């Protein structure tokens, strides 16, 4: 599998710092986690496809770069627990079936990072795969923000290092870890994943929209 570590995409001296100003510009009381997998999303595990909310520490989950990996920790939270309607900045994005190679519709948190494949990414970075924040996908293949009318449960799955997991088929969702970069059992460093800044991610998505129009 192709890796997505920042050194390979950007060069060791040019790794981005992530979403920059996009990340929690205006934190509000009641805000849930910035990243996480929305409840109901199915992930690939050793025992088959399972809802993310059924995942527990010790379960083996299929990852993009390292095959089956054990889950170290699982945390549960709500997207919005404040008063009134969920602020637009926190509204999840509805992803229609097959928009991101996902077999069925799913929801993404706007700051959740995921992997997309792009001709522009390959031309610029020498790698067809790019890690981007979900917010950049608005307008691509019918993806758009929606107003949640009921509680949105969020599950944060953590491994020994950062990983990318399969969601609802071939959708690829990033799982961040506070212990990213630790040495694994083989004595090798786990790769560090770095997302494109929002403006650059949006440029990649606009190119993907144009790629679709040419097909």
Number of C-alpha atoms within 10 A of each C-alpha: 8 9 17 24 20 21 16 16 26 18 11 10 8 11 17 15 11 18 20 12 10 15 15 15 9 9 11 12 10 13 17 21 19 16 22 26 25 25 20 18 22 22 26 21 21 14 9 10 17 18 16 22 21 13 20 15 14 13 17 19 26 22 23 20 16 14 13 16 20 18 17 16 16 17 13 17 17 16 25 24 15 13 9 7 12 19 13 11 16 24 21 25 22 18 23 18 17 15 16 25 15 18 15 17 14 23 22 26 26 22 23 21 30 21 22 21 16 18 16 20 23 14 10 12 15 13 19 18 20 24 26 29 26 26 25 23 25 18 13 17 16 14 21 20 22 14 14 15 8 7 10 18 17 26 23 22 26 22 22 20 22 23 27 24 26 21 26 23 18 16 21 23 25 26 22 22 18 11 13 18 16 16 14 11 7 6 8 10 13 19 20 18 26 22 24 24 20 21 13 15 23 19 14 24 23 18 16 21 16 12 13 11 8 7 5
